[in-house]
């Protein structure tokens, strides 16, 4: 039989499987998941971010910190205590001194709760942080 298929006999049965299309599909799904996951986190945590007319974008490695309506702190989507947050941040800063925290807080959270989260980050050695906002749409 001519072509790239190998066969055991003249019946034309293939004894190998081409997995290249499968790998391509898996990689496309992985990229889609990586792009949509950060967008879903905000919706899952039920945060209503404050809106501004300007925003900054950053591309460095970051640690996601959220303060929900109840004032609870979440690190990368998981509820965390103050002590555990300090340990997590201290270890992360040791591994990557250029680490930046992205703080997302519901607009109804008291200002003091956000300041407390920032204080925990700074006391753990993390000096770079940004506040996540939603850009207002122009009417």
C-alpha positions as CSV (number, residue, x, y, z in Angstrom):
1,X,0.0,0.0,0.0
2,X,1.4,3.4,-0.9
3,X,1.4,6.4,1.5
4,X,2.5,7.1,5.1
5,X,0.2,4.5,6.7
6,X,1.9,1.3,7.9
7,X,-0.1,-1.8,7.8
8,X,0.3,-5.3,9.3
9,X,-1.2,-7.0,6.3
10,X,-2.9,-6.2,3.0
11,X,-6.3,-5.3,4.8
12,X,-5.2,-1.7,5.3
13,X,-5.4,-1.6,9.1
14,X,-3.3,1.2,10.7
15,X,-1.0,0.2,13.6
16,X,-0.3,3.8,14.7
17,X,-2.4,6.8,15.6
18,X,-1.6,10.3,14.5
19,X,-2.0,12.4,17.7
20,X,-1.0,15.8,16.2
21,X,-4.6,17.0,15.6
22,X,-5.5,16.0,19.2
23,X,-2.6,17.9,20.6
24,X,-3.6,21.0,18.5
25,X,-7.1,20.9,19.9
26,X,-5.8,20.5,23.5
27,X,-3.5,23.5,23.1
28,X,-6.2,25.7,21.6
29,X,-8.5,24.8,24.6
30,X,-5.7,25.5,27.0
31,X,-5.2,29.0,25.5
32,X,-8.9,29.7,25.6
33,X,-9.0,28.6,29.3
34,X,-6.0,30.8,30.1
35,X,-7.6,33.8,28.5
36,X,-11.0,33.4,30.1
37,X,-10.0,32.3,33.6
38,X,-9.0,35.7,34.9
39,X,-12.3,37.2,33.6
40,X,-14.4,34.5,35.4
41,X,-12.7,35.0,38.8
42,X,-14.2,38.5,39.2
43,X,-17.7,37.1,38.4
44,X,-17.3,34.1,40.7
45,X,-16.3,36.3,43.6
46,X,-19.3,38.6,42.9
47,X,-17.1,41.8,43.0
48,X,-18.4,45.1,41.7
49,X,-15.2,47.0,40.9
50,X,-15.1,50.8,41.0
51,X,-15.1,52.4,37.5
52,X,-12.7,55.1,36.2
53,X,-12.1,56.8,32.9
54,X,-8.4,55.8,32.8
55,X,-6.6,52.6,33.6
56,X,-3.1,51.2,33.6
57,X,-2.1,47.8,32.3
58,X,0.8,45.7,33.5
59,X,2.4,42.5,32.3
60,X,4.6,41.4,35.2
61,X,4.0,38.4,37.4
62,X,1.2,39.1,39.9
63,X,-0.6,37.8,42.9
64,X,-4.4,38.2,42.9
65,X,-5.8,39.6,46.2
66,X,-9.5,40.2,46.6
67,X,-11.6,41.7,49.4
68,X,-15.2,40.7,49.1
69,X,-18.3,42.5,50.4
70,X,-18.0,40.7,53.8
71,X,-14.4,42.0,54.2
72,X,-12.8,38.6,53.8
73,X,-9.5,38.4,52.0
74,X,-9.0,36.0,49.2
75,X,-5.6,35.1,47.6
76,X,-5.8,33.7,44.1
77,X,-9.5,32.9,44.6
78,X,-9.1,31.1,48.0
79,X,-10.2,32.4,51.3
80,X,-7.2,33.1,53.5
81,X,-6.4,34.3,57.0
82,X,-4.2,37.2,57.7
83,X,-1.3,35.0,59.0
84,X,-1.5,32.7,56.0
85,X,-1.6,35.7,53.7
86,X,1.6,37.0,55.2
87,X,3.3,33.6,54.9
88,X,2.2,33.2,51.3
89,X,3.4,36.7,50.3
90,X,6.7,36.4,52.1
91,X,7.4,33.1,50.4
92,X,6.3,34.5,47.0
93,X,8.5,37.6,47.3
94,X,11.5,35.4,48.2
95,X,10.9,33.4,45.0
96,X,10.2,36.5,42.8
97,X,11.3,39.9,44.2
98,X,9.5,41.6,41.2
99,X,6.2,40.2,42.2
100,X,3.2,42.6,42.1
101,X,-0.1,42.2,43.9
102,X,-3.3,43.1,42.1
103,X,-6.0,44.1,44.6
104,X,-9.6,43.8,43.7
105,X,-12.1,45.0,46.2
106,X,-15.8,45.4,46.0
107,X,-16.8,49.1,45.8
108,X,-19.0,48.6,48.9
109,X,-16.1,47.3,51.1
110,X,-15.1,49.9,53.8
111,X,-11.9,51.7,52.9
112,X,-10.3,50.4,56.1
113,X,-10.6,46.8,55.0
114,X,-8.7,47.5,51.7
115,X,-6.0,49.5,53.7
116,X,-5.7,46.5,56.0
117,X,-5.0,44.2,53.1
118,X,-2.4,46.6,51.7
119,X,-0.8,46.8,55.1
120,X,-0.6,43.0,55.3
121,X,1.1,42.9,51.8
122,X,3.6,45.7,52.7
123,X,4.5,44.1,56.1
124,X,5.2,40.9,54.2
125,X,7.8,42.6,52.0
126,X,5.6,43.2,48.9
127,X,5.9,46.9,47.9
128,X,4.4,46.7,44.4
129,X,0.7,46.6,44.1
130,X,-2.1,47.8,41.9
131,X,-5.8,48.3,42.4
132,X,-8.1,46.6,39.9
133,X,-10.8,48.7,38.4
134,X,-13.3,48.6,35.6
135,X,-13.0,51.3,32.9
136,X,-16.1,53.3,32.5
137,X,-17.7,53.3,29.1
138,X,-18.0,56.7,27.5
139,X,-21.7,57.6,26.9
